[in-house]
């Protein structure tokens, strides 16, 4: 799963200024950190749903993606 996220999903999101990083997997729940443009996106839930569909289509695994938004340090102030 980590390999798929890093090598398939990540380049697609980077094309739009986003960033996704695999954090952990617990059963069928996969936690990812969303940064860049993704950290402030208003439709992040749609993107995660799309990613879940891509994973199911390509890997045959039905998972739930849990996204954690992480803004750059200079936006936290």
C-alpha positions in Angstrom: 0.0 0.0 0.0 2.8 2.4 0.9 4.5 1.7 -2.4 1.2 2.4 -4.4 0.6 5.6 -2.5 4.2 6.8 -3.1 4.5 5.8 -6.7 1.1 6.1 -8.2 -1.1 8.5 -6.2 1.6 10.9 -5.0 2.8 12.0 -8.5 -0.8 12.7 -9.5 -1.4 14.9 -6.5 2.0 16.6 -6.9 0.9 17.7 -10.3 -1.7 20.0 -8.6 0.7 21.1 -5.9 -0.5 18.6 -3.3 1.4 16.0 -1.3 0.4 12.7 0.2 2.5 10.6 2.6 1.7 7.1 3.9 1.6 7.1 7.7 0.2 3.8 8.8 -2.1 0.9 8.1 -4.4 -0.6 10.6 -6.5 -3.4 9.0 -8.6 -1.8 6.3 -7.9 1.8 7.4 -4.9 3.6 5.9 -3.8 6.9 7.4 -2.1 9.4 5.2 -0.7 12.9 5.8 -2.0 15.5 3.3 0.3 18.5 2.7 0.8 21.3 0.2 -2.4 22.4 -1.6 -4.1 19.3 -0.2 -3.8 20.7 3.4 -6.2 23.5 2.6 -8.4 21.9 0.0 -12.1 22.2 0.5 -12.8 19.0 -1.4 -10.2 16.7 0.3 -12.9 14.2 1.1 -13.7 13.8 -2.6 -10.0 13.3 -3.4 -9.7 10.6 -0.7 -12.8 8.9 -2.0 -11.3 8.9 -5.5 -8.0 7.5 -4.2 -9.9 4.7 -2.4 -11.6 3.8 -5.7 -8.2 3.8 -7.5 -6.7 1.5 -4.9 -9.7 -0.9 -5.2 -9.5 -0.8 -9.0 -5.7 -1.3 -9.2 -5.0 -3.4 -6.2 -8.3 -5.1 -5.5 -8.3 -3.9 -1.9 -11.2 -2.1 -0.3 -9.8 0.3 2.2 -10.7 3.5 4.0 -8.3 6.4 3.7 -8.1 8.7 6.7 -6.4 12.0 5.8 -4.6 14.2 8.3 -4.1 17.8 7.1 -0.7 19.2 7.9 0.0 22.8 7.0 3.5 24.1 6.6 5.0 25.4 9.8 4.6 29.1 8.7 0.8 28.7 8.4 0.4 27.5 12.0 0.9 30.9 13.5 
